[in-house]
Amino acid sequence: MNRTFSVLVMLAVACPDVFGQKQPRKRIVANPIELNYQFQPDSPSRREAADPTCILFNDSYYLFVSKSSGYWKSADLAKWTYIPCRSIATINDYAPAVLAYKGTLYYTASDRNRIFKNAHPDQDSWTEIPSKFQIPEHDPYLFQDDDGKVYYYWGCSDVDPIMGVEVDPEDGFAPKGKPVVLIRHHAKDYGWENPGENNEADKDGWNEGPAMFKYEGRYYLQYAAPGTQFRIYADGCYVGDSPLGPFTYIEDNPFSIKPGGFIAGAGHGDTFKDRYGNYWHVASMKISQRHWFERRLGLFPVTLTEHGPVAHTVFTDYPFVIPDRQTDFSKTAMPDGYNLLSYGKAIQASSALPEHGCSLANDERVETWWSASTGHQGEWLRTDLGSKMEIKAIQTNFADDHFTVKAPAQPQPYRYRIEVSDDTERWTTIVDQSRNEEDLPHRLHLLDRPVHARYVRIVNQCDLNGNFSLYDFRIFGTGNGPLPSRVRDVRISRNQRDGRSCKLTWAPLQNATGYIVSWGTDPKRLTHSTMTFDPYLDANWYSRNATCYFYVKAFNENGVGE
Protein backbone atom coordinates (compact mmCIF):
# COMPACT_ATOMS: atom_id res chain seq x y z
CA MET A 1 0.00 0.00 0.00
CA ASN A 2 1.38 3.39 -0.92
CA ARG A 3 2.36 5.29 2.21
CA THR A 4 0.30 8.35 1.31
CA PHE A 5 -2.87 6.61 0.14
CA SER A 6 -4.86 4.46 2.56
CA VAL A 7 -8.10 2.50 2.46
CA LEU A 8 -10.40 3.02 5.43
CA VAL A 9 -12.76 0.22 6.40
CA MET A 10 -15.60 2.19 7.94
CA LEU A 11 -19.35 2.59 7.97
CA ALA A 12 -19.44 6.40 7.76
CA VAL A 13 -20.83 8.03 4.65
CA ALA A 14 -18.98 10.74 2.76
CA CYS A 15 -22.07 11.98 1.04
CA PRO A 16 -25.75 11.72 1.94
CA ASP A 17 -27.63 8.54 1.17
CA VAL A 18 -30.97 8.70 2.98
CA PHE A 19 -33.07 11.67 4.10
CA GLY A 20 -34.56 10.80 7.45
CA GLN A 21 -36.83 13.83 7.62
CA LYS A 22 -40.45 13.75 6.51
CA GLN A 23 -40.77 16.20 3.63
CA PRO A 24 -43.52 17.12 1.15
CA ARG A 25 -43.34 15.03 -2.03
CA LYS A 26 -43.34 18.21 -4.10
CA ARG A 27 -39.87 18.94 -2.71
CA ILE A 28 -38.36 15.73 -4.13
CA VAL A 29 -36.30 16.54 -7.24
CA ALA A 30 -33.50 15.07 -9.36
CA ASN A 31 -30.76 16.60 -11.48
CA PRO A 32 -30.66 17.98 -14.11
CA ILE A 33 -32.78 20.78 -12.68
CA GLU A 34 -36.25 20.79 -14.28
CA LEU A 35 -36.12 23.86 -16.57
CA ASN A 36 -37.29 24.73 -20.06
CA TYR A 37 -33.71 24.72 -21.34
CA GLN A 38 -33.54 27.05 -24.29
CA PHE A 39 -32.62 26.20 -27.87
CA GLN A 40 -29.84 28.29 -29.39
CA PRO A 41 -30.12 30.43 -32.55
CA ASP A 42 -27.21 28.82 -34.43
CA SER A 43 -26.46 25.35 -35.77
CA PRO A 44 -26.64 22.60 -34.74
CA SER A 45 -30.04 22.64 -33.08
CA ARG A 46 -29.40 22.15 -29.35
CA ARG A 47 -30.28 23.35 -25.89
CA GLU A 48 -27.80 25.13 -23.64
CA ALA A 49 -27.63 26.41 -20.06
CA ALA A 50 -24.51 26.93 -17.95
CA ASP A 51 -22.54 29.32 -15.73
CA PRO A 52 -25.40 29.75 -13.24
CA THR A 53 -25.75 32.23 -10.41
CA CYS A 54 -28.60 32.03 -7.90
CA ILE A 55 -29.73 34.70 -5.45
CA LEU A 56 -32.40 34.92 -2.74
CA PHE A 57 -34.15 38.26 -3.26
CA ASN A 58 -37.46 39.41 -1.73
CA ASP A 59 -37.97 35.87 -0.40
CA SER A 60 -37.75 34.28 -3.86
CA TYR A 61 -34.87 32.58 -5.62
CA TYR A 62 -33.75 33.94 -8.99
CA LEU A 63 -31.58 31.80 -11.25
CA PHE A 64 -29.59 33.48 -14.04
CA VAL A 65 -27.89 31.34 -16.70
CA SER A 66 -25.89 31.87 -19.89
CA LYS A 67 -27.63 32.04 -23.26
CA SER A 68 -31.17 31.58 -21.92
CA SER A 69 -33.15 34.61 -23.17
CA GLY A 70 -34.43 35.10 -19.63
CA TYR A 71 -34.13 33.73 -16.11
CA TRP A 72 -36.08 31.62 -13.61
CA LYS A 73 -37.85 32.25 -10.31
CA SER A 74 -38.64 29.76 -7.54
CA ALA A 75 -40.26 29.82 -4.11
CA ASP A 76 -38.61 26.59 -2.93
CA LEU A 77 -35.66 25.64 -5.23
CA ALA A 78 -37.80 22.72 -6.47
CA LYS A 79 -40.18 24.22 -9.05
CA TRP A 80 -39.08 27.04 -11.35
CA THR A 81 -40.98 29.59 -13.42
CA TYR A 82 -39.36 31.03 -16.52
CA ILE A 83 -39.32 34.82 -16.99
CA PRO A 84 -38.54 35.81 -20.60
CA CYS A 85 -36.40 38.93 -20.74
CA ARG A 86 -35.96 41.48 -23.54
CA SER A 87 -35.06 44.54 -21.49
CA ILE A 88 -31.51 43.29 -20.78
CA ALA A 89 -29.59 43.78 -24.02
CA THR A 90 -26.91 41.30 -22.91
CA ILE A 91 -29.25 38.57 -21.63
CA ASN A 92 -27.80 36.03 -24.08
CA ASP A 93 -24.16 36.73 -23.26
CA TYR A 94 -22.14 34.26 -21.22
CA ALA A 95 -21.71 34.05 -17.45
CA PRO A 96 -24.22 36.45 -15.89
CA ALA A 97 -23.40 38.12 -12.57
CA VAL A 98 -26.10 39.45 -10.25
CA LEU A 99 -25.92 41.61 -7.11
CA ALA A 100 -28.67 42.56 -4.67
CA TYR A 101 -27.85 46.10 -3.50
CA LYS A 102 -30.17 48.37 -1.51
CA GLY A 103 -33.34 46.61 -2.61
CA THR A 104 -32.42 46.37 -6.30
CA LEU A 105 -30.89 43.65 -8.47
CA TYR A 106 -27.96 44.58 -10.69
CA TYR A 107 -27.04 42.43 -13.69
CA THR A 108 -23.97 42.21 -15.91
CA ALA A 109 -22.42 39.56 -18.15
CA SER A 110 -19.14 38.74 -19.86
CA ASP A 111 -17.14 41.16 -22.02
CA ARG A 112 -19.62 44.02 -22.37
CA ASN A 113 -19.19 46.08 -19.15
CA ARG A 114 -22.89 46.93 -19.41
CA ILE A 115 -24.93 46.98 -16.20
CA PHE A 116 -28.72 46.77 -15.76
CA LYS A 117 -30.92 47.15 -12.69
CA ASN A 118 -34.41 46.13 -11.60
CA ALA A 119 -36.13 46.41 -8.22
CA HIS A 120 -38.96 44.14 -9.45
CA PRO A 121 -37.38 41.21 -11.33
CA ASP A 122 -40.76 39.49 -11.63
CA GLN A 123 -41.29 42.03 -14.39
CA ASP A 124 -39.23 42.43 -17.52
CA SER A 125 -38.46 46.05 -16.66
CA TRP A 126 -34.68 46.27 -16.42
CA THR A 127 -32.99 49.59 -17.17
CA GLU A 128 -29.37 50.18 -18.08
CA ILE A 129 -27.22 52.38 -15.85
CA PRO A 130 -24.10 54.31 -16.92
CA SER A 131 -21.23 51.92 -16.29
CA LYS A 132 -17.80 53.10 -15.20
CA PHE A 133 -16.38 49.59 -15.04
CA GLN A 134 -14.42 49.35 -18.29
CA ILE A 135 -11.79 46.73 -17.44
CA PRO A 136 -11.77 43.88 -20.00
CA GLU A 137 -13.24 40.84 -18.27
CA HIS A 138 -14.89 37.48 -18.81
CA ASP A 139 -16.90 35.39 -16.34
CA PRO A 140 -17.71 38.22 -13.90
CA TYR A 141 -18.98 37.85 -10.34
CA LEU A 142 -20.29 40.50 -7.91
CA PHE A 143 -20.04 40.15 -4.12
CA GLN A 144 -21.15 42.44 -1.30
CA ASP A 145 -19.43 42.13 2.07
CA ASP A 146 -21.15 42.62 5.43
CA ASP A 147 -19.76 46.17 5.63
CA GLY A 148 -21.54 47.11 2.39
CA LYS A 149 -18.43 47.16 0.20
CA VAL A 150 -18.80 45.55 -3.22
CA TYR A 151 -16.20 43.50 -5.12
CA TYR A 152 -15.94 42.47 -8.76
CA TYR A 153 -14.18 39.21 -9.73
CA TRP A 154 -13.47 37.79 -13.18
CA GLY A 155 -11.29 35.38 -15.14
CA CYS A 156 -11.57 32.78 -17.92
CA SER A 157 -8.28 31.68 -19.45
CA ASP A 158 -5.69 28.92 -19.69
CA VAL A 159 -3.03 31.61 -19.19
CA ASP A 160 -4.38 34.61 -17.31
CA PRO A 161 -5.21 34.54 -13.58
CA ILE A 162 -8.43 35.11 -11.67
CA MET A 163 -8.65 38.83 -10.81
CA GLY A 164 -10.57 41.03 -8.41
CA VAL A 165 -11.12 44.68 -7.47
CA GLU A 166 -13.35 46.71 -5.17
CA VAL A 167 -16.00 48.74 -7.01
CA ASP A 168 -18.40 51.55 -6.14
CA PRO A 169 -22.03 50.74 -7.04
CA GLU A 170 -22.97 54.35 -6.22
CA ASP A 171 -20.69 55.53 -9.00
CA GLY A 172 -21.43 53.18 -11.91
CA PHE A 173 -19.38 50.36 -10.38
CA ALA A 174 -16.19 52.35 -10.89
CA PRO A 175 -13.09 50.45 -9.68
CA LYS A 176 -11.63 51.60 -6.38
CA GLY A 177 -7.95 50.87 -6.75
CA LYS A 178 -6.12 48.55 -9.11
CA PRO A 179 -7.17 44.97 -9.91
CA VAL A 180 -5.43 42.28 -7.86
CA VAL A 181 -4.18 38.89 -9.05
CA LEU A 182 -5.98 36.31 -6.88
CA ILE A 183 -5.56 32.82 -8.37
CA ARG A 184 -2.91 31.62 -10.82
CA HIS A 185 -2.70 28.28 -12.64
CA HIS A 186 -1.14 25.35 -10.77
CA ALA A 187 -1.95 22.33 -12.92
CA LYS A 188 1.45 20.77 -12.18
CA ASP A 189 0.48 20.54 -8.53
CA TYR A 190 -3.30 20.19 -8.66
CA GLY A 191 -4.31 17.40 -11.00
CA TRP A 192 -7.92 18.53 -11.35
CA GLU A 193 -6.76 21.70 -13.19
CA ASN A 194 -5.42 19.56 -16.07
CA PRO A 195 -7.66 19.30 -19.16
CA GLY A 196 -8.65 16.04 -20.80
CA GLU A 197 -11.33 13.43 -20.32
CA ASN A 198 -9.46 12.17 -17.25
CA ASN A 199 -7.19 15.16 -16.48
CA GLU A 200 -4.50 13.52 -18.58
CA ALA A 201 -3.26 16.40 -20.78
CA ASP A 202 -0.58 17.57 -18.30
CA LYS A 203 -0.93 21.26 -19.06
CA ASP A 204 -2.83 24.22 -17.68
CA GLY A 205 -6.55 24.05 -18.30
CA TRP A 206 -9.09 26.86 -18.26
CA ASN A 207 -9.36 28.46 -14.83
CA GLU A 208 -12.62 30.36 -14.95
CA GLY A 209 -15.96 31.20 -13.37
CA PRO A 210 -14.90 32.79 -10.05
CA ALA A 211 -17.47 33.19 -7.28
CA MET A 212 -17.24 34.36 -3.69
CA PHE A 213 -19.08 33.55 -0.47
CA LYS A 214 -18.38 34.29 3.18
CA TYR A 215 -18.70 31.86 6.07
CA GLU A 216 -17.88 32.51 9.72
CA GLY A 217 -15.76 35.53 8.90
CA ARG A 218 -13.66 33.90 6.18
CA TYR A 219 -13.83 34.45 2.41
CA TYR A 220 -14.06 31.51 0.01
CA LEU A 221 -13.06 32.30 -3.57
CA GLN A 222 -14.07 29.48 -5.88
CA TYR A 223 -13.11 28.86 -9.50
CA ALA A 224 -13.75 26.22 -12.16
CA ALA A 225 -11.34 24.02 -14.14
CA PRO A 226 -10.26 22.57 -16.52
CA GLY A 227 -12.97 22.86 -19.22
CA THR A 228 -16.75 22.72 -19.46
CA GLN A 229 -16.72 19.94 -22.10
CA PHE A 230 -15.28 17.35 -19.67
CA ARG A 231 -17.03 15.12 -17.13
CA ILE A 232 -14.32 16.09 -14.65
CA TYR A 233 -15.29 19.80 -14.82
CA ALA A 234 -15.21 20.93 -11.20
CA ASP A 235 -15.03 23.85 -8.79
CA GLY A 236 -12.16 24.42 -6.38
CA CYS A 237 -11.69 26.93 -3.60
CA TYR A 238 -9.18 29.21 -1.92
CA VAL A 239 -9.75 30.81 1.49
CA GLY A 240 -8.64 34.14 2.92
CA ASP A 241 -9.31 36.72 5.60
CA SER A 242 -10.31 39.56 3.24
CA PRO A 243 -12.27 39.79 -0.03
CA LEU A 244 -9.12 40.45 -2.05
CA GLY A 245 -6.88 38.00 -0.25
CA PRO A 246 -4.24 36.86 0.08
CA PHE A 247 -5.83 33.45 -0.40
CA THR A 248 -4.62 29.98 0.55
CA TYR A 249 -5.39 26.88 -1.48
CA ILE A 250 -7.62 24.32 0.25
CA GLU A 251 -5.83 21.00 -0.10
CA ASP A 252 -9.09 19.05 -0.17
CA ASN A 253 -10.02 20.46 -3.59
CA PRO A 254 -11.98 20.33 -5.76
CA PHE A 255 -14.91 20.88 -3.42
CA SER A 256 -17.52 20.30 -6.16
CA ILE A 257 -16.87 17.41 -8.56
CA LYS A 258 -19.16 14.83 -10.20
CA PRO A 259 -17.37 12.75 -12.84
CA GLY A 260 -19.66 9.73 -12.58
CA GLY A 261 -23.32 8.84 -12.85
CA PHE A 262 -26.00 9.58 -15.43
CA ILE A 263 -25.02 13.22 -15.92
CA ALA A 264 -21.63 14.55 -14.84
CA GLY A 265 -19.91 17.88 -14.28
CA ALA A 266 -20.16 20.26 -11.32
CA GLY A 267 -18.12 23.30 -12.38
CA HIS A 268 -18.59 27.03 -12.94
CA GLY A 269 -21.18 27.36 -10.25
CA ASP A 270 -22.38 29.56 -7.43
CA THR A 271 -22.58 28.76 -3.72
CA PHE A 272 -25.49 30.44 -1.96
CA LYS A 273 -27.54 30.27 1.25
CA ASP A 274 -31.25 29.48 1.29
CA ARG A 275 -33.85 31.09 3.59
CA TYR A 276 -33.31 28.40 6.23
CA GLY A 277 -29.55 28.86 6.42
CA ASN A 278 -28.67 25.82 4.27
CA TYR A 279 -25.95 26.21 1.65
CA TRP A 280 -26.31 25.01 -1.96
CA HIS A 281 -24.09 24.87 -4.99
CA VAL A 282 -25.65 25.30 -8.45
CA ALA A 283 -23.30 24.35 -11.28
CA SER A 284 -22.87 23.41 -14.94
CA MET A 285 -23.32 19.80 -16.08
CA LYS A 286 -22.19 18.55 -19.45
CA ILE A 287 -23.64 16.72 -22.43
CA SER A 288 -21.30 18.20 -25.08
CA GLN A 289 -22.27 15.94 -27.99
CA ARG A 290 -23.85 18.22 -30.59
CA HIS A 291 -21.71 21.14 -29.37
CA TRP A 292 -19.08 21.62 -26.64
CA PHE A 293 -21.41 24.03 -24.88
CA GLU A 294 -24.44 21.70 -24.81
CA ARG A 295 -24.98 21.76 -21.04
CA ARG A 296 -27.49 21.49 -18.22
CA LEU A 297 -27.63 22.57 -14.56
CA GLY A 298 -27.30 20.70 -11.28
CA LEU A 299 -28.13 21.65 -7.69
CA PHE A 300 -26.08 20.14 -4.87
CA PRO A 301 -26.34 20.39 -1.06
CA VAL A 302 -23.25 21.82 0.62
CA THR A 303 -21.65 21.15 3.99
CA LEU A 304 -19.44 23.89 5.43
CA THR A 305 -16.83 23.23 8.10
CA GLU A 306 -13.69 24.93 9.32
CA HIS A 307 -11.89 23.02 6.56
CA GLY A 308 -14.00 24.53 3.78
CA PRO A 309 -17.05 23.62 1.66
CA VAL A 310 -18.08 20.20 0.37
CA ALA A 311 -20.72 19.87 -2.36
CA HIS A 312 -22.47 16.48 -2.08
CA THR A 313 -22.92 15.41 -5.70
CA VAL A 314 -23.17 11.60 -5.71
CA PHE A 315 -26.75 10.35 -6.18
CA THR A 316 -28.08 13.85 -6.92
CA ASP A 317 -29.21 12.60 -10.32
CA TYR A 318 -31.39 10.23 -8.26
CA PRO A 319 -34.42 11.70 -6.42
CA PHE A 320 -33.42 13.82 -3.42
CA VAL A 321 -35.13 16.32 -1.13
CA ILE A 322 -35.04 20.11 -1.00
CA PRO A 323 -35.67 20.54 2.75
CA ASP A 324 -38.02 23.16 4.17
CA ARG A 325 -35.97 23.62 7.36
CA GLN A 326 -32.36 23.96 8.44
CA THR A 327 -30.62 20.67 7.69
CA ASP A 328 -27.24 19.12 8.40
CA PHE A 329 -26.35 17.77 4.97
CA SER A 330 -23.47 15.76 6.40
CA LYS A 331 -25.98 13.51 8.20
CA THR A 332 -29.06 13.52 5.98
CA ALA A 333 -29.80 12.78 2.38
CA MET A 334 -32.14 11.20 -0.09
CA PRO A 335 -35.50 9.55 0.62
CA ASP A 336 -35.67 5.80 1.15
CA GLY A 337 -36.65 3.53 -1.69
CA TYR A 338 -35.63 5.62 -4.70
CA ASN A 339 -33.08 3.18 -6.10
CA LEU A 340 -32.40 2.91 -9.81
CA LEU A 341 -34.23 -0.13 -11.25
CA SER A 342 -33.66 0.35 -14.97
CA TYR A 343 -29.86 0.28 -15.47
CA GLY A 344 -28.81 -2.31 -18.03
CA LYS A 345 -32.20 -4.07 -18.11
CA ALA A 346 -33.64 -5.66 -21.25
CA ILE A 347 -35.20 -2.98 -23.40
CA GLN A 348 -37.13 -2.85 -26.68
CA ALA A 349 -38.54 -0.13 -28.90
CA SER A 350 -40.96 0.40 -31.74
CA SER A 351 -37.99 1.42 -33.90
CA ALA A 352 -34.43 2.67 -33.51
CA LEU A 353 -31.80 4.39 -35.58
CA PRO A 354 -28.71 2.18 -36.06
CA GLU A 355 -26.43 4.58 -34.16
CA HIS A 356 -28.97 5.18 -31.38
CA GLY A 357 -30.13 1.74 -30.29
CA CYS A 358 -32.64 1.25 -27.50
CA SER A 359 -30.03 -0.07 -25.02
CA LEU A 360 -28.60 3.46 -24.92
CA ALA A 361 -31.73 4.59 -23.07
CA ASN A 362 -30.72 2.79 -19.87
CA ASP A 363 -26.92 2.94 -19.87
CA GLU A 364 -26.66 5.83 -17.37
CA ARG A 365 -24.78 8.04 -19.84
CA VAL A 366 -26.39 11.30 -20.89
CA GLU A 367 -23.91 11.47 -23.77
CA THR A 368 -25.71 8.59 -25.54
CA TRP A 369 -29.37 8.22 -26.43
CA TRP A 370 -32.02 6.06 -28.04
CA SER A 371 -33.82 7.53 -31.01
CA ALA A 372 -36.85 6.15 -32.78
CA SER A 373 -36.68 6.37 -36.55
CA THR A 374 -39.48 8.97 -36.53
CA GLY A 375 -41.21 11.45 -34.27
CA HIS A 376 -44.64 10.10 -35.08
CA GLN A 377 -47.33 9.43 -32.53
CA GLY A 378 -47.18 5.83 -31.36
CA GLU A 379 -43.39 5.37 -31.18
CA TRP A 380 -42.54 3.61 -27.88
CA LEU A 381 -39.78 2.35 -25.64
CA ARG A 382 -40.25 -0.57 -23.20
CA THR A 383 -38.11 -1.70 -20.24
CA ASP A 384 -38.28 -5.17 -18.71
CA LEU A 385 -37.28 -4.94 -15.03
CA GLY A 386 -36.83 -8.71 -14.92
CA SER A 387 -39.42 -9.24 -12.21
CA LYS A 388 -42.26 -7.32 -10.61
CA MET A 389 -40.82 -4.40 -8.61
CA GLU A 390 -42.09 -1.47 -6.59
CA ILE A 391 -41.94 1.67 -8.77
CA LYS A 392 -42.04 5.11 -7.13
CA ALA A 393 -40.75 7.57 -9.73
CA ILE A 394 -39.71 7.85 -13.37
CA GLN A 395 -37.38 10.42 -14.88
CA THR A 396 -37.81 11.26 -18.56
CA ASN A 397 -34.77 12.76 -20.31
CA PHE A 398 -35.70 13.67 -23.88
CA ALA A 399 -32.85 13.96 -26.36
CA ASP A 400 -34.30 16.18 -29.16
CA ASP A 401 -32.74 13.90 -31.79
CA HIS A 402 -32.90 15.31 -35.33
CA PHE A 403 -34.68 18.43 -34.08
CA THR A 404 -34.28 21.56 -36.22
CA VAL A 405 -35.60 24.04 -33.63
CA LYS A 406 -33.60 27.26 -33.32
CA ALA A 407 -34.25 30.29 -31.13
CA PRO A 408 -36.42 32.27 -31.00
CA ALA A 409 -38.74 29.45 -32.13
CA GLN A 410 -40.14 27.29 -29.34
CA PRO A 411 -40.36 23.50 -29.52
CA GLN A 412 -43.49 21.39 -29.48
CA PRO A 413 -43.68 20.07 -25.88
CA TYR A 414 -43.24 16.34 -25.55
CA ARG A 415 -46.54 14.54 -25.03
CA TYR A 416 -46.53 10.95 -23.86
CA ARG A 417 -48.00 8.28 -21.63
CA ILE A 418 -46.09 6.03 -19.25
CA GLU A 419 -47.68 2.62 -18.77
CA VAL A 420 -46.96 -0.54 -16.78
CA SER A 421 -47.76 -4.20 -17.34
CA ASP A 422 -47.02 -7.66 -15.99
CA ASP A 423 -47.39 -9.48 -19.31
CA THR A 424 -46.92 -6.84 -22.13
CA GLU A 425 -50.56 -7.45 -23.12
CA ARG A 426 -52.58 -5.42 -20.62
CA TRP A 427 -51.27 -1.96 -19.86
CA THR A 428 -52.17 0.57 -17.16
CA THR A 429 -51.34 4.26 -17.53
CA ILE A 430 -49.49 5.66 -14.50
CA VAL A 431 -48.36 9.00 -16.02
CA ASP A 432 -50.51 10.82 -18.57
CA GLN A 433 -48.80 13.73 -20.32
CA SER A 434 -50.79 13.38 -23.54
CA ARG A 435 -51.93 17.01 -23.25
CA ASN A 436 -48.72 18.39 -21.79
CA GLU A 437 -47.99 22.08 -22.47
CA GLU A 438 -44.71 22.39 -20.52
CA ASP A 439 -41.35 22.22 -22.27
CA LEU A 440 -39.39 20.21 -19.70
CA PRO A 441 -36.87 17.92 -21.43
CA HIS A 442 -35.76 16.52 -18.04
CA ARG A 443 -38.63 15.71 -15.70
CA LEU A 444 -39.07 13.61 -12.57
CA HIS A 445 -42.52 12.03 -12.30
CA LEU A 446 -43.35 11.07 -8.70
CA LEU A 447 -46.17 8.56 -8.53
CA ASP A 448 -49.08 9.30 -6.21
CA ARG A 449 -48.58 5.84 -4.78
CA PRO A 450 -46.08 3.09 -5.63
CA VAL A 451 -47.07 0.58 -8.30
CA HIS A 452 -45.80 -2.98 -8.69
CA ALA A 453 -45.01 -4.06 -12.23
CA ARG A 454 -42.40 -5.78 -14.38
CA TYR A 455 -42.69 -3.84 -17.64
CA VAL A 456 -42.65 -0.06 -18.08
CA ARG A 457 -43.07 1.71 -21.39
CA ILE A 458 -43.33 5.27 -22.66
CA VAL A 459 -45.48 5.99 -25.72
CA ASN A 460 -45.29 9.13 -27.84
CA GLN A 461 -48.61 10.98 -28.14
CA CYS A 462 -47.87 13.66 -30.76
CA ASP A 463 -45.92 14.25 -33.95
CA LEU A 464 -42.61 15.97 -33.17
CA ASN A 465 -40.27 18.32 -34.98
CA GLY A 466 -37.65 15.56 -34.86
CA ASN A 467 -37.43 11.99 -33.58
CA PHE A 468 -38.93 10.65 -30.37
CA SER A 469 -35.77 10.07 -28.34
CA LEU A 470 -34.48 9.71 -24.78
CA TYR A 471 -31.04 10.14 -23.25
CA ASP A 472 -32.28 7.74 -20.59
CA PHE A 473 -35.64 6.45 -19.39
CA ARG A 474 -34.87 6.07 -15.68
CA ILE A 475 -37.08 4.09 -13.30
CA PHE A 476 -36.76 4.42 -9.51
CA GLY A 477 -38.14 2.32 -6.69
CA THR A 478 -37.24 -0.78 -4.69
CA GLY A 479 -35.87 -4.07 -5.95
CA ASN A 480 -36.57 -7.53 -4.60
CA GLY A 481 -33.16 -8.67 -3.46
CA PRO A 482 -30.56 -8.08 -0.74
CA LEU A 483 -28.16 -5.17 -0.44
CA PRO A 484 -24.77 -5.68 -2.08
CA SER A 485 -22.02 -7.31 -0.08
CA ARG A 486 -19.13 -5.45 1.48
CA VAL A 487 -16.43 -4.54 -1.04
CA ARG A 488 -13.26 -6.62 -0.57
CA ASP A 489 -9.64 -6.63 -1.69
CA VAL A 490 -9.26 -2.90 -2.36
CA ARG A 491 -5.84 -2.13 -3.83
CA ILE A 492 -4.25 1.24 -4.48
CA SER A 493 -1.53 2.21 -6.91
CA ARG A 494 -0.25 5.78 -6.83
CA ASN A 495 1.97 7.02 -9.63
CA GLN A 496 5.37 7.37 -7.98
CA ARG A 497 6.50 9.95 -10.55
CA ASP A 498 3.25 11.91 -10.52
CA GLY A 499 1.33 12.03 -7.26
CA ARG A 500 -1.67 13.54 -9.03
CA SER A 501 -2.57 10.09 -10.39
CA CYS A 502 -3.96 7.12 -8.51
CA LYS A 503 -5.74 3.90 -9.45
CA LEU A 504 -7.96 1.85 -7.15
CA THR A 505 -9.15 -1.67 -7.92
CA TRP A 506 -11.28 -4.12 -5.92
CA ALA A 507 -12.94 -7.49 -6.30
CA PRO A 508 -16.13 -7.10 -8.38
CA LEU A 509 -19.41 -8.08 -6.74
CA GLN A 510 -22.02 -10.07 -8.61
CA ASN A 511 -24.91 -8.39 -6.81
CA ALA A 512 -23.64 -4.82 -7.31
CA THR A 513 -24.91 -2.31 -9.86
CA GLY A 514 -22.00 0.02 -9.19
CA TYR A 515 -19.68 1.46 -6.59
CA ILE A 516 -19.15 4.66 -4.64
CA VAL A 517 -15.53 5.67 -4.05
CA SER A 518 -15.03 8.25 -1.31
CA TRP A 519 -11.80 10.08 -0.55
CA GLY A 520 -10.35 12.94 1.45
CA THR A 521 -7.19 14.27 3.08
CA ASP A 522 -8.49 13.71 6.62
CA PRO A 523 -9.30 10.10 7.63
CA LYS A 524 -12.25 11.39 9.67
CA ARG A 525 -13.61 13.48 6.77
CA LEU A 526 -13.81 11.66 3.44
CA THR A 527 -15.25 14.71 1.75
CA HIS A 528 -15.53 13.65 -1.89
CA SER A 529 -17.25 10.80 -3.66
CA THR A 530 -17.80 9.55 -7.17
CA MET A 531 -19.82 6.77 -8.77
CA THR A 532 -18.44 4.12 -11.10
CA PHE A 533 -20.05 1.07 -12.69
CA ASP A 534 -16.64 -0.62 -13.01
CA PRO A 535 -14.62 -2.35 -10.24
CA TYR A 536 -11.92 0.30 -10.44
CA LEU A 537 -11.32 4.05 -10.40
CA ASP A 538 -8.43 5.51 -12.39
CA ALA A 539 -8.19 9.23 -11.61
CA ASN A 540 -5.70 12.06 -12.04
CA TRP A 541 -7.38 14.84 -10.06
CA TYR A 542 -5.46 14.64 -6.77
CA SER A 543 -3.02 17.19 -5.35
CA ARG A 544 0.55 16.11 -6.00
CA ASN A 545 1.73 16.16 -2.37
CA ALA A 546 -1.52 15.38 -0.54
CA THR A 547 -2.07 12.35 1.67
CA CYS A 548 -5.41 10.78 0.76
CA TYR A 549 -7.67 8.18 2.36
CA PHE A 550 -10.33 6.09 0.65
CA TYR A 551 -13.19 3.72 1.11
CA VAL A 552 -15.39 1.90 -1.39
CA LYS A 553 -18.97 0.69 -1.04
CA ALA A 554 -21.32 -0.98 -3.50
CA PHE A 555 -24.91 -0.19 -4.44
CA ASN A 556 -27.67 -1.92 -6.36
CA GLU A 557 -31.41 -1.57 -6.97
CA ASN A 558 -32.04 -2.45 -3.30
CA GLY A 559 -29.82 0.23 -1.75
CA VAL A 560 -26.25 0.93 -0.62
CA GLY A 561 -24.11 -1.67 1.10
CA GLU A 562 -21.46 -1.34 3.80
Secondary structure, DSSP 4 states (H G I P E B T S, - for coil): --TTEEE------SS-----S---GGGEE-SSP---PEEPSSSSP-EE--S-EEEEETTEEEEE-TT-SEEEEESSSSS-EEEE--S-TTTTSSS-EEEEETTEEEEE-TTT--EEEES-TTSS--EEE-----S--SS-EEEE-TTS-EEEEE-EESSSPEEEEEEEGGGTTEEEEEEEEEE---TTTBGGGS-STTS-S-S---EEEEEEEEETTEEEEEEEES-TTSTT-EEEEEEESSTT--EEE-TT--SEE--SSSSEEEEEEEEEE-TTS-EEEEEEEE--SSSTT-EEEEEEEEEEETTEEEE--TTTTS-EE--SS---TTT--SPTT-EE--TT-EEEES--BTTB-GGGGGSS-TT--EE-S---TT-EEEEEEEEEEEEEEEEEEE--TT----TTS-PPPP-EEEEEESSSSS-EEEEEETT-----SEEEEEEEEEEEEEEEEEEE-S--SS--EEEEEEEEEE-SSPPPPPP---EEEE-SS-TT-EEEE----TT-SEEEEEEESBTTB--EEEEESSSEEEE--SBTT--EEEEEEEEETTEE--
